Amino acid sequence: MDPYILVIALLVCVATGLIVYALMPRGSDEKGAIKRRLAGRRGVDEEAEIRQQARKSATDGLVRKATPMLSKLVMPTSDEEQTHLRGKLASAGYRQAQAQTLFLASKTIGAIALAVVCLVGGLAGGLQWPMLLGLAALGAGAGMMLPNLWLSLAISGRQQKIREGLPDALDLLVVSVESGLALDAALKRVGDEMAPVHPEMSEELRISTMEAQMGLPRGEALNNMARRAGVDELRSLVSVITQAEKFGTRVAKALRNQAEALRTKRRQAAEERAQKTAVKLMIPLVLFIFPAMFVVLGGPAVINVLKAMKENPTLTG
């Protein structure tokens, strides 16, 4: 293998890593500037802060210029696909204006980075060019799919957090409505109170409250919340509230019934997981515990039998 090709490939990897590192956002500079302001430091610290702000603005400008070009390579062609992607990013908790552009740019960067890594690995392994190009294409495809996998995991994790925070939010909502608060005021109060414990649930409630305050009908705002979260329990809660308002029944009673049903569902889910535990334990028992027990219990007997057969050859006959 030509050493010059290996050196060039390594330099390309280093350059790609430096570009990715330069595009990464810096949060420590801003925190350090705030700490310096609070501490009252001036003089040299102000000059350092100015230089840091200049570097940050240059980095931000590079990101703003680079991400649109990188995202155009994998930009969805239809408006429906773009809307679907924005919805998935919103479900994962990323609602910034540049979230879609950064996500698509990360797919391009991941594809290029993994393709370069596969090329370097193939050159180091001495592969021929057809196999090398195929490996690079495989790496590029994997790099394109990794952001999708990360987005799916982020959506699942956020949905689980919302599902865990929903019972507490529902209990607080029942208490607030039964104490005399209106439903809108109760939703706002619960959203504020849940922020330290369950920030994901609090964020959804706050967004729904803001939409209602901006003139959107309450039912539509709640439906938007359920669609963003993608949690079945939240959809059921929104449906109960909508039906209670539509038919004129007491919202507090409907919320209490929903809270009891949710507790029952959680208890049944816990019992189901407990019943599955015995089945799931069979795999480690068969693979790890039983062989060790057989060795400990049957090992001495097998050693004694082999020793007796060796001392008395007639036993083998």
C-alpha positions, 0 to 999 in steps of 0.5 A: 500500500502506498504510504502517501495515499494513507497520509492523504486519507488521514489528513482528509479525516483530520480536516473533516474533524476540524470542520465539524468541531468548528461548526459545533456551537459553543456554550461555555464562552457565553457562560464564561462571559456571564460569570465575568460580568457578575464578578465585575471583572474588567480590563483584560477580561473585556478584551478577551470577551470581545475576542470571544464574541468575535470568534463566536460571531465568525463561527455563527456566520460560518454555520449560517453559510455552510448549513444551507448548502449542506442541507440542500443536498438532502432537502425533501422535494415536496412540501408534505415531506418538509412538513412531516420532518418539521413535525417529527423535529417538533415531537422531539422538542426541536422547534427552532427555525433552523432545526430542519436545516441543521438536521439535514446538514448533519445528514450530509456531514455524517455521510461525508465523515463515514465515507471518509472513515470507510475509505481510510479503513479500506486503504489501511486494509489494502482493499481494491478500488471496487471494494473500496468504493462500495465500502465508501457508499455503504458508509455514506448511506449509514451516515445518512441514516444515523440522524434519522435513528437519533431523531427516532430515539429522541422522539421516543425518549420525549414521549416516555417523559411526557407519559411519565409526567402526565399522571402528575399533571392530571392530578394537579389539573383535577385539584385546580379545576375542583378548587374553582379555577377555569380550565384555561387558568388551570392548564396555565397553572399546571404548566408553570408548576410542572416545569421543575419536575417534568419540563417536557409536559410543562412545555406542551401545556405552556404552548397550548396555553399560549395558542389559546391566548393568541385566539386559537380555539381551546379544542384546536390548541389541545388537539395540536398538543396531542398531535405534537406529543404523539402520546396515546394517553394525552390524546385520550385526555384531550378527547375527554375534555373536548367531549365534556365541553361539547355535551355540557358535562362537568369537566372536573368529574371527567378529569377525575374519571380519566385520572382513575383510568390512567392509574388503572392503566399504569397498574395493569402495565406494571403487572404486565411487566412483572408477568413478563419478567419470569419469561425474560429471565429464562434466557440468562438462566439457560445461558449463564446460570444453569451451565455454572450450576451444572459445572459446580454440581456435576464437576466433582462427580465427573472428575471422580468417574474419570479418575476411577476409570483411569485407575481401573481400566477394566471398567471401560470394557 
